[in-house]
Amino acid sequence: MTSETITAAVSGTWTLGDLEINRIGFGAMRLTQSGEAFADDAVPSDRGRAISVLRRAVELGVNHIDTAAFYFSPLRSANELINRALAPYPDDLVITTKVGPGRDPSGAWQPHATPERLRGQVEENLRQLGRDHLDVVNLRIVGTDSIAERFGALAQLRDAGLIRHLGISNVTPEHLAEAQAIAPVVCVQNQYGIGVRTEHDEFVRACGEQGVAFVPFYAIAGAGREVGASGSDSDEVLAVARAHGMSAAQVRLAWTLHRGPHVLAIPGTGNPEHLVANVAAGALRLSEDELAVLDSLHQSGA
């Protein structure tokens, strides 16, 4: 398989509200630094390289970019890199951002945003991205408390025209039901992958039944989260990778896409070679036997 010729279109499409996107997208979290995301001693990324990765992603058919105003490191902001690289934006490009958490200029995490502060976070994303509205805004939460007040605040901004569509992140099925009683939800963004959060399997299926996109994050990194993939994979994943002449990371991405047509992928990288490989994962079709092996591995929590 010649990955350089593969575009994101091969992964198929999904519609977020009224916005059609390719199922392989791009996550901007790792654009701003080398090494662990959000680390106090993060080394800023090379600006030119980050910009070239974003432009190459669009050349490869990526039309869904996931970002946030709190994706920054010393000297670098993901939103401003996106603005610099891609504005004026292609008509089909969908930029999804998230609000809820916040970081002060030093990078320290701030208390969870109140409904009043959410508007300021939305406006900061608008300013950094150079947009007059945001395509999709995810309310990211921590904990299991009610989200009605905060989601309601975002619904008001949607009604005011600052936001086109709403999503939620790091949530439970109860949160989804609570949000949908207030305004339509186009996507749920939760951590998920082979062996990670097997308890979310039913939630993933339920989202599909309701026409809600499920967008896994850390699908490659797994338990490594902000640090990234460990580079140590199970024999099962490696065997499937060898059979297709692809990497373990590509197998992990392909497995998530096989969980349903509503499941999207947003792998992030600052490496142009990894970008090409991530996009090519959308072309990987796993057999029923391979899926059975990987599903069993997933259920084991490996």
Buried (B, 14 or more C-beta within 10 A) or exposed (E): EEBEEBBBBBBEBBEBBEBEBBBBBBBBBBBBBBBBBBBEEBEBBEBEEBBBBBEBBBEBBBBBBBBBBBBBBBEBBBBBBBBBBBEEBEEEBBBBBBBBBBBEEEBEEEEBBEBEBBBBBBBBBBEBBBBEBBBBBBBBBEEEEEBBEBBEBBBBBBEEEBBBBBBBBBBBEEBBEBBBEBBBBBBBBBBBBBBBBBEBBEBBBBBBEEEBBBBBBBBBBBEBBEEBBEEEBBEBBBBBBEEBEBBBBBBBBBBBBBBBEBBBBBBBBBEBEBBBBBBBBBBBEBEEEBBEBBBEBBEEEB
